[in-house]
Amino acid sequence: MELKKNPKADIRRYSGIFFAFGLALASALMWAAIEYKQYDKREKFDYVMDVDDQLEEEVPMTEQIKTPPPPPPPPAAPEIIQVVEDEEEVEETVIESTETNQEEIVEVEEIVEVEVPVDVDVPFTVIEDKPMFPQCEGVPKAEQFACFKENLDKHVRKTFEYPEIAQEMGIQGRVYVNFRINKDGTITILNTRAPDKSLDKEARRIINSLPKLIPGKQRGRPTPVTFAYPIVFKLN
């Protein structure tokens, strides 16, 4: 005869519940073990400090010593008065008057102021008598500038030579020459402004070759005069 199991007596059907309950219990125990903290026992002490006792300081009694005042200075010695007898002759000092007698005043001749001439460069446009080429001597003042400019242009065209190196490199432009006409009629170049060294050198050569001019005059006295002149270098 075969034995039959009662399905109510089979405990394996509750194994899942037991497993879940055991797992939850184990997790709770582990969490409690991790969170458990142990603190050291500390004893409480009360400290009391009496500050007033430490700040008390005995101040020693001091006695002020009084110094005696300094002795008074000795009395000054009396002046010795020398008595001069009436019979002794005393030389008297005669003080002469420093006032001058008007009759003894010597007349001074009038002082003549001598004006020392100071050489100052005067621009060509404001000089009274303008510097002139020998060909312009005797020209009226109203025509002096035109005559000077005409002869200067002739001189530049006559002596002008275009530098070969500037022609080869195609260099052209305007050169400004600022020069002075001295009191003796000679020429001094003050400064130049040029686009190239070769053009600057040629412009200086042209101005330095100017003939000796008739110097300009201010109030009838020879005066140095400045003049600015442009020389144009242009290739055809």
Phi, psi and omega in degrees: 000131185271135180277140180245135179274141176281125181298336178286335182272001180277111183276350182290342181287344178259010183295324180295322180292319179295321180295318180293321179294318179295321179295320180293321179294320179295321179293322180294320179295319179295318180296320179294324179292324181288320184279353183288128179234143180241126182253144177286143178283128180245132178272140180267131178237142177253124179253132179232126181236129178266101185288326184298325181293324182284334183274350180288130181223131179280123179266119181293144178284127179248146180248127181281123181270123179268122179273139179292147179294152180294151180293149179293150180294152180294149180294146181291147180289139180292143179291142179271117180261121180268123180269125179258127179289154182294335184286336183283131181276128179250127180287129179266138179272125181264122178261116181279149179288139179270357179288138181267149177278128182300333180290339184268359181290129180268128180288135180261135180293155181297137180276126181262120178283127179259120180278117180273120181292135178242123182281114178233134178295130180245131178300150183300327186286340184247356180292143182293302178252112188284151174299147185225151166287154179305330180291340183262008182296132180089000179286141178302155183300327182293339182250005184294315182297314181298320180292318180297313181296321180297314181289329177293319178297321179297317181297319181294316180295327182287321186260000186291133174221121181285126180300134182297319181295327177289324177294317182295324182268000178069033181271131176212166181156190184246132178248125178261124181244122176253115184228164181243138172261107187290174182294338178264005177091358179279169185247138174227121179281126180272309179197162179223161175220116187219154178281347182208152181295322181294320177291323178297317180297319181292321179296320177296321179297319182296314182290322179293339180273006178297145177289168178292128185258168173279119186294155176283160183227141174235117185058038177079006182243135179304133185222139176292138185234137178257148181212137178250131186223129177266138175242123185262127174252115185223132180269142179280000000 
